[in-house]
Amino acid sequence: MALSAMRKDIPHCGHPRSGQSDQEAHQKEADVANQIAVIGAGLMGHGIAQVLAAGGHRVIVQDAVPAALATVHERITANLTRMADYGLVAADAIPAIVGRVTCTADLAEACRGADIVIEAIVENLALKQELFVKLEELCSDKTILCSN
């Protein structure tokens, strides 16, 4: 289920003071994140990319390990196919969702133009700290940096 779809079920999700409806608030949120980078294509990274792509976002997945990148689309397709078997996603929507996900081994390429960068690398504090130093150099001051 897409993140934006989940939020629609939460009462008072709109912005009552501004007079925005829930739908207007969600559209404005979607406009904020035109491209999202997920750093790490392992156990969590491809799933994060899947959820974001299902929500309509363009996602670029970066990993330094070519074998991990080579299976991203396959793993996302397998997950979505299982979800379609249970009626959780329309089978005919799968190609479009997968099509919103691109992959790269180049960290700079992944960060270029990203509104949000989500770190999903191995659970090693020193590596995460090193990555965030690089991300601060590569990303715009307006880019939102997140850690999984």
C-alpha positions as a Markdown table, in Angstrom:
| # | Residue | x | y | z |
|---|---|---|---|---|
| 1 | Met | 0.0 | 0.0 | 0.0 |
| 2 | Ala | 1.3 | 3.4 | -0.9 |
| 3 | Leu | 2.3 | 5.8 | 1.9 |
| 4 | Ser | -0.1 | 8.4 | 0.6 |
| 5 | Ala | -2.9 | 5.8 | 0.6 |
| 6 | Met | -2.2 | 4.9 | 4.2 |
| 7 | Arg | -2.4 | 8.5 | 5.3 |
| 8 | Lys | -5.8 | 9.0 | 3.7 |
| 9 | Asp | -7.2 | 6.6 | 6.4 |
| 10 | Ile | -5.9 | 8.9 | 9.2 |
| 11 | Pro | -8.5 | 11.3 | 10.5 |
| 12 | His | -7.8 | 15.0 | 10.2 |
| 13 | Cys | -5.0 | 14.5 | 7.8 |
| 14 | Gly | -5.8 | 17.7 | 5.9 |
| 15 | His | -4.9 | 21.2 | 7.0 |
| 16 | Pro | -8.1 | 22.6 | 8.5 |
| 17 | Arg | -6.6 | 26.1 | 9.2 |
| 18 | Ser | -5.6 | 26.5 | 5.6 |
| 19 | Gly | -9.0 | 25.2 | 4.4 |
| 20 | Gln | -7.2 | 22.4 | 2.4 |
| 21 | Ser | -9.0 | 19.1 | 1.9 |
| 22 | Asp | -7.1 | 15.9 | 2.5 |
| 23 | Gln | -6.8 | 15.4 | -1.2 |
| 24 | Glu | -5.2 | 18.9 | -1.7 |
| 25 | Ala | -2.9 | 18.3 | 1.2 |
| 26 | His | -1.7 | 14.9 | -0.2 |
| 27 | Gln | -1.2 | 16.4 | -3.6 |
| 28 | Lys | 0.9 | 19.2 | -2.1 |
| 29 | Glu | 3.0 | 16.6 | -0.2 |
| 30 | Ala | 3.5 | 14.6 | -3.4 |
| 31 | Asp | 4.6 | 17.7 | -5.3 |
| 32 | Val | 7.3 | 18.3 | -2.7 |
| 33 | Ala | 9.0 | 14.9 | -3.4 |
| 34 | Asn | 9.4 | 14.7 | -7.2 |
| 35 | Gln | 12.4 | 12.4 | -7.0 |
| 36 | Ile | 13.6 | 10.3 | -4.1 |
| 37 | Ala | 16.9 | 8.5 | -3.8 |
| 38 | Val | 17.2 | 5.3 | -1.8 |
| 39 | Ile | 20.8 | 4.5 | -0.9 |
| 40 | Gly | 21.2 | 0.7 | -0.5 |
| 41 | Ala | 19.5 | -1.9 | -2.5 |
| 42 | Gly | 19.5 | -4.7 | 0.1 |
| 43 | Leu | 16.8 | -6.1 | 2.3 |
| 44 | Met | 15.2 | -2.8 | 3.1 |
| 45 | Gly | 16.2 | -0.6 | 0.2 |
| 46 | His | 14.2 | -2.3 | -2.6 |
| 47 | Gly | 11.1 | -2.4 | -0.4 |
| 48 | Ile | 11.3 | 1.3 | 0.5 |
| 49 | Ala | 11.7 | 2.0 | -3.3 |
| 50 | Gln | 8.7 | -0.2 | -4.0 |
| 51 | Val | 6.4 | 1.7 | -1.5 |
| 52 | Leu | 7.5 | 5.1 | -2.8 |
| 53 | Ala | 7.1 | 4.1 | -6.5 |
| 54 | Ala | 3.6 | 2.7 | -5.7 |
| 55 | Gly | 2.8 | 6.1 | -4.2 |
| 56 | Gly | 3.6 | 7.7 | -7.6 |
| 57 | His | 7.2 | 8.9 | -6.8 |
| 58 | Arg | 10.2 | 8.6 | -9.1 |
| 59 | Val | 12.8 | 6.6 | -7.2 |
| 60 | Ile | 16.5 | 6.1 | -7.9 |
| 61 | Val | 18.1 | 3.3 | -6.0 |
| 62 | Gln | 21.9 | 3.4 | -5.5 |
| 63 | Asp | 24.2 | 0.7 | -4.4 |
| 64 | Ala | 27.9 | 0.1 | -4.8 |
| 65 | Val | 27.3 | -3.6 | -5.3 |
| 66 | Pro | 26.2 | -4.4 | -8.9 |
| 67 | Ala | 24.6 | -7.7 | -7.9 |
| 68 | Ala | 22.3 | -6.0 | -5.5 |
| 69 | Leu | 21.2 | -3.4 | -8.2 |
| 70 | Ala | 20.8 | -6.2 | -10.8 |
| 71 | Thr | 17.9 | -7.7 | -8.9 |
| 72 | Val | 16.0 | -4.6 | -7.7 |
| 73 | His | 13.3 | -4.7 | -10.4 |
| 74 | Glu | 13.0 | -8.4 | -10.1 |
| 75 | Arg | 12.4 | -8.3 | -6.4 |
| 76 | Ile | 10.0 | -5.4 | -6.6 |
| 77 | Thr | 8.0 | -7.2 | -9.3 |
| 78 | Ala | 7.9 | -10.4 | -7.2 |
| 79 | Asn | 6.6 | -8.5 | -4.2 |
| 80 | Leu | 4.0 | -6.7 | -6.2 |
| 81 | Thr | 2.9 | -9.9 | -7.9 |
| 82 | Arg | 2.3 | -11.5 | -4.6 |
| 83 | Met | 0.4 | -8.5 | -3.4 |
| 84 | Ala | -1.7 | -8.6 | -6.6 |
| 85 | Asp | -2.5 | -12.3 | -5.8 |
| 86 | Tyr | -4.1 | -11.0 | -2.6 |
| 87 | Gly | -5.9 | -8.1 | -4.3 |
| 88 | Leu | -3.6 | -5.5 | -2.6 |
| 89 | Val | -2.4 | -4.0 | -5.9 |
| 90 | Ala | -3.8 | -4.1 | -9.4 |
| 91 | Ala | -1.8 | -6.5 | -11.5 |
| 92 | Asp | -1.9 | -4.1 | -14.5 |
| 93 | Ala | -0.3 | -1.3 | -12.3 |
| 94 | Ile | 2.8 | -3.3 | -11.7 |
| 95 | Pro | 4.8 | -2.3 | -14.8 |
| 96 | Ala | 4.1 | 1.4 | -14.1 |
| 97 | Ile | 5.2 | 1.1 | -10.5 |
| 98 | Val | 8.4 | -0.8 | -11.5 |
| 99 | Gly | 9.0 | 1.7 | -14.3 |
| 100 | Arg | 9.2 | 4.5 | -11.7 |
| 101 | Val | 12.3 | 2.9 | -10.2 |
| 102 | Thr | 15.8 | 3.3 | -11.7 |
| 103 | Cys | 19.1 | 2.1 | -10.5 |
| 104 | Thr | 22.6 | 3.4 | -10.4 |
| 105 | Ala | 26.0 | 2.6 | -8.8 |
| 106 | Asp | 26.9 | 6.3 | -8.9 |
| 107 | Leu | 26.1 | 8.1 | -5.6 |
| 108 | Ala | 26.4 | 11.5 | -7.2 |
| 109 | Glu | 23.9 | 10.5 | -9.9 |
| 110 | Ala | 21.4 | 9.2 | -7.3 |
| 111 | Cys | 21.6 | 12.5 | -5.3 |
| 112 | Arg | 21.4 | 14.8 | -8.3 |
| 113 | Gly | 18.0 | 16.4 | -8.2 |
| 114 | Ala | 16.7 | 14.3 | -5.3 |
| 115 | Asp | 14.3 | 16.0 | -3.0 |
| 116 | Ile | 14.6 | 13.3 | -0.4 |
| 117 | Val | 17.5 | 10.8 | 0.2 |
| 118 | Ile | 16.8 | 7.8 | 2.3 |
| 119 | Glu | 19.8 | 5.8 | 3.6 |
| 120 | Ala | 19.2 | 2.1 | 3.8 |
| 121 | Ile | 22.7 | 0.7 | 4.0 |
| 122 | Val | 24.1 | -2.0 | 6.3 |
| 123 | Glu | 23.7 | -1.4 | 10.0 |
| 124 | Asn | 27.2 | -0.1 | 10.7 |
| 125 | Leu | 27.3 | 3.3 | 12.4 |
| 126 | Ala | 30.7 | 4.3 | 11.0 |
| 127 | Leu | 29.6 | 3.5 | 7.4 |
| 128 | Lys | 26.4 | 5.5 | 7.9 |
| 129 | Gln | 28.3 | 8.5 | 9.3 |
| 130 | Glu | 30.7 | 8.3 | 6.3 |
| 131 | Leu | 27.8 | 8.2 | 3.9 |
| 132 | Phe | 26.1 | 11.2 | 5.5 |
| 133 | Val | 29.3 | 13.2 | 5.1 |
| 134 | Lys | 29.2 | 12.4 | 1.4 |
| 135 | Leu | 25.5 | 13.1 | 1.1 |
| 136 | Glu | 25.9 | 16.6 | 2.6 |
| 137 | Glu | 28.5 | 17.3 | -0.1 |
| 138 | Leu | 26.4 | 15.9 | -2.9 |
| 139 | Cys | 22.9 | 17.1 | -2.0 |
| 140 | Ser | 21.2 | 20.4 | -2.2 |
| 141 | Asp | 20.7 | 22.3 | 1.0 |
| 142 | Lys | 17.0 | 21.7 | 0.5 |
| 143 | Thr | 17.3 | 17.9 | 0.2 |
| 144 | Ile | 15.8 | 16.0 | 3.1 |
| 145 | Leu | 18.2 | 13.4 | 4.4 |
| 146 | Cys | 16.7 | 10.4 | 6.2 |
| 147 | Ser | 18.1 | 7.3 | 7.8 |
| 148 | Asn | 16.3 | 3.9 | 7.8 |
